[in-house]
Amino acid sequence: MAEDSHRPPPEPPTEPLASSATPEARVNAILARHHLMSVATLRADGWPQATLVNYLADGLALYFLVAQDSQKHVNIVADPRVSIAIGGDDRGPPQGLSLAGKASVIDNPQWVDALNRRIWGTPEFARFEPHPAGRGVVLLRFMPMWVSLIDYGSPPGRIQLFAVGQDWRLEPVAA
């Protein structure tokens, strides 16, 4: 995210995009339409932990806040591998994302500043709130390595797996 790029995002599409749209367009539409994701991490005892958090998308990078003293923060510091699920449409056929990648703490004050400016310049429909409770919060950035696009827009439904290239290009992975 460039320090001065804090333009508000356009109003998200209210309906799922057609299955004929490009995978990138469908992924971006899903990220714009939703602002809540399920984050799955691994606890020290090996059990998975899944929780809901708000997010802000910048391309495929997802930013989210967690309480400094939360189990999520402890889990991510110990093992940055994270799985994320986004979706669940009440209009039209279900479309969603399943992402796998790594999360890292963003502690650079300039990044935090730029993100805060972007959040407060964002329309209410896309706000990054509520913030987690607790004495302090940690800003995390999730960088996906894999994206599964789940689309039940045309029967029998379809799941496409993509590897994420360095330039955010989605590269199909053979089944």
Backbone hydrogen bonds, N-H to C=O, Kabsch-Sander energy under -0.5 kcal/mol:
donor,donor_aa,acceptor,acceptor_aa,energy
5,S,2,A,-1.5
6,H,4,D,-1.6
21,A,18,A,-1.9
26,R,22,T,-2.4
27,V,23,P,-2.8
28,N,24,E,-2.7
29,A,25,A,-2.2
30,I,26,R,-2.2
31,L,27,V,-2.5
32,A,28,N,-2.1
33,R,29,A,-2.1
34,H,30,I,-1.6
37,M,53,V,-2.9
38,S,85,A,-2.5
39,V,37,M,-0.6
39,V,51,T,-3.4
40,A,38,S,-0.5
40,A,83,S,-3.4
41,T,39,V,-0.5
41,T,49,Q,-2.8
43,R,41,T,-0.5
43,R,47,W,-2.8
46,G,43,R,-2.0
49,Q,41,T,-2.8
51,T,39,V,-2.0
53,V,37,M,-2.6
55,Y,35,H,-1.4
56,L,63,Y,-1.9
58,D,61,A,-2.9
61,A,58,D,-1.6
62,L,142,F,-2.1
63,Y,56,L,-2.7
64,F,140,L,-2.2
66,V,138,V,-1.9
68,Q,136,G,-3.0
70,S,67,A,-1.9
74,V,70,S,-1.9
75,N,71,Q,-2.9
76,I,72,K,-2.7
77,V,73,H,-2.4
78,A,74,V,-1.8
79,D,75,N,-2.4
82,V,101,G,-2.7
83,S,40,A,-2.1
84,I,99,L,-2.6
85,A,38,S,-1.9
86,I,97,L,-2.4
88,G,95,Q,-0.9
96,G,150,I,-2.5
97,L,86,I,-3.0
98,S,148,S,-2.0
99,L,84,I,-3.1
100,A,146,W,-2.0
101,G,82,V,-2.2
102,K,143,M,-1.9
103,A,80,P,-2.2
104,S,141,R,-2.0
106,I,139,L,-2.9
107,D,105,V,-0.7
111,W,108,N,-0.5
112,V,108,N,-2.2
113,D,109,P,-2.6
114,A,110,Q,-2.6
115,L,111,W,-2.6
116,N,112,V,-2.6
117,R,113,D,-2.5
118,R,114,A,-2.0
119,I,115,L,-2.7
120,W,116,N,-2.5
121,G,117,R,-1.1
122,T,119,I,-1.5
126,A,123,P,-1.8
127,R,124,E,-1.4
129,E,127,R,-1.1
138,V,66,V,-2.9
140,L,64,F,-3.1
140,L,138,V,-0.5
141,R,104,S,-2.6
142,F,62,L,-3.3
143,M,102,K,-2.7
143,M,141,R,-0.5
145,M,100,A,-3.4
146,W,100,A,-2.2
147,V,162,F,-2.6
148,S,98,S,-3.1
149,L,147,V,-0.6
149,L,160,Q,-2.9
150,I,96,G,-2.9
150,I,148,S,-0.7
151,D,149,L,-0.6
151,D,158,R,-3.1
152,Y,94,P,-2.6
157,G,154,S,-2.0
158,R,151,D,-2.2
160,Q,149,L,-2.3
162,F,147,V,-2.6
163,A,171,E,-2.9
164,V,145,M,-2.4
165,G,163,A,-0.6
165,G,169,R,-3.3
168,W,165,G,-2.0
171,E,163,A,-3.0
171,E,169,R,-0.6
173,V,161,L,-2.6
